[in-house]
Amino acid sequence: MGRTLDRIAPHYRGAHGPVEVEIGGIVAVRHEMQTVIKEDLTRARTDRPADHAGAAGHGLRQRGGGPAPAGHRHRRHPRDERGAGADERQTQPGFHHWGSFAEYVALDHADVNLVALPDDMTYATAAALGCRFATAFRAVVQQGRVAAGEWVAVHGCGGVGLSAVMIAAASGARVVAVDVSPRALELARTFGAAECLDATGVSDPAAVVRELTGGGAHLSLDALGSPATCAASVNGLRRRGRHVQVGLLPSPDGTTPVPLARATALELELLGSHGMAAHTYPGMLHLVRAGVLRPDLLVTRTITLDAAPAALAAMDTAPGAGVTVIEPWS
């Protein structure tokens, strides 16, 4: 539960404004789209002109029929023998090939992986959208189906958790923010949390959430990704509540214990959420431009690319709070 690192780059404003890589951050695009510079920081080639780059999200579809989610780079492949899309063939920097803490990173099929940004959006705002804010938007609004007046619990107030707090509060929900960092909880309250729970030394955070919400949250998110926060999120729900797993759950054997007995007894929904599809960005960007959502406020520090290794190492012992933006050419 702590600080999130993101990267920023100058961007090009074409006929339809600057463009953003679907997996997050800012890009710069030469008019003929010969070169794309991504937040992570990217070089790609395509024959499509820059003023068509905003029409992303139409190229791939999941097996279930919907557009493929963001969070990965999409690769073009012919439709398989079952007639469905090729969503499982996505790739992601740092997982499938070289990572993204660099001045340039290769970006395949930019016409699918780019999203147009408004002309008046600042570098910091666009960089803060990145993986965490768009991911949180999908988790809260699309997967979680948040409704005004509901109680929403957010376990873990790093970049994606604070984004979720802001988005849920802006949707009219009452938010309980859970973390072990006083500074993170202070930011969560600033972004609209009605209740803040410091879980340090708390034996049963789920019980406290149920008490604070008068019986349990309607919607709860594990925005950290640990067995403890996953279980607390599920156990903190009321009857027919919705748990959304946002944080990744790495484990030695690839499995994570989940309190399914409670899920069965209370008819809970257990959902996963991973990134956000390019075609759904306009709704989020409209709220950002209107000032309803303020991802720029998540940025608490700016560093150079050379300082990134030390900042990453420090996250284990002094994670801080908010989002750190890396300026690779400063």
Secondary structure, 3 states (H helix, E strand, C coil): CCCEEEECCCCCCECCECEEECCCCCCEECCCCCCEECCCCCECCCCCCHHHCCCCCCCCECCCCCECCCCCECCCCCCCCCCCCCHHHCECECCCECCCCCCCCECCCHHHHEEECCCCCCHHHHHHHHHHHHHHHHHHHHHCCCCCCCEEEEECCCHHHHHHHHHHHHCCCEEEEEECCHHHHHHHHHCCCCEEEECCCCCCHHHHHHHHCCCCEEEEEECCCCHHHHHHHHHCEEEEEEEEECCCCCCCCCCCCCCHHHHHHCCCEEEECCCCCHHHHHHHHHHHHCCCCCHHHHEEEEEEHHHHHHHHHHCCCCCCCCEEEEECCC
